[in-house]
């Protein structure tokens, strides 16, 4: 997800950067939350209304891109297997990158322990 309020480089360039990585992504408008936008992506891609969504991490370091400030917010969604089994992803979306799976599990475990007070 990319948050753009104003930048010195073109929207076309920003879109090309997102498309190179081929992750589902969207702009977050000033009046929207990142959770709302991530949820709408899940609903659009999988045609589901019932899912669990949580923010995984925000990447906010200044000067990550020479063209301007970019903030990326990663979310993960848990979906009911019975509702998505056999569905094909729309054209252009990548298969799940299992190299990131261990990070996802560890990060989620740390957050859950902290949320219930066993950190």
Residue pairs with C-beta under 8 A, 6 or more apart in sequence:
1 25
1 26
1 27
1 28
1 34
1 37
1 38
1 72
1 73
1 74
1 75
2 14
2 18
2 25
2 26
2 27
2 28
2 70
2 71
2 72
3 27
3 28
3 34
3 70
3 71
3 73
4 11
4 14
4 27
4 28
4 70
5 30
7 14
7 67
7 68
7 69
8 67
8 68
9 67
9 68
13 67
14 70
17 65
18 25
19 92
22 92
22 93
22 94
23 94
24 41
24 45
24 93
25 41
26 37
26 40
26 41
27 37
28 34
28 37
28 73
34 55
34 73
34 75
35 53
35 55
35 75
38 53
38 55
38 73
38 75
38 77
39 51
39 53
42 48
42 51
42 53
42 77
42 79
43 49
45 89
45 90
45 93
46 79
46 83
46 84
46 87
48 79
48 80
48 83
48 84
50 80
50 83
51 77
51 78
51 79
51 80
52 77
52 78
53 75
53 76
53 77
53 78
54 75
54 76
54 108
54 111
55 73
55 74
55 75
56 74
56 75
56 76
56 104
56 107
56 108
57 73
57 74
57 107
58 71
58 72
58 73
58 74
59 71
59 72
59 73
59 74
60 71
62 69
64 70
76 104
76 108
89 95
110 119
113 119
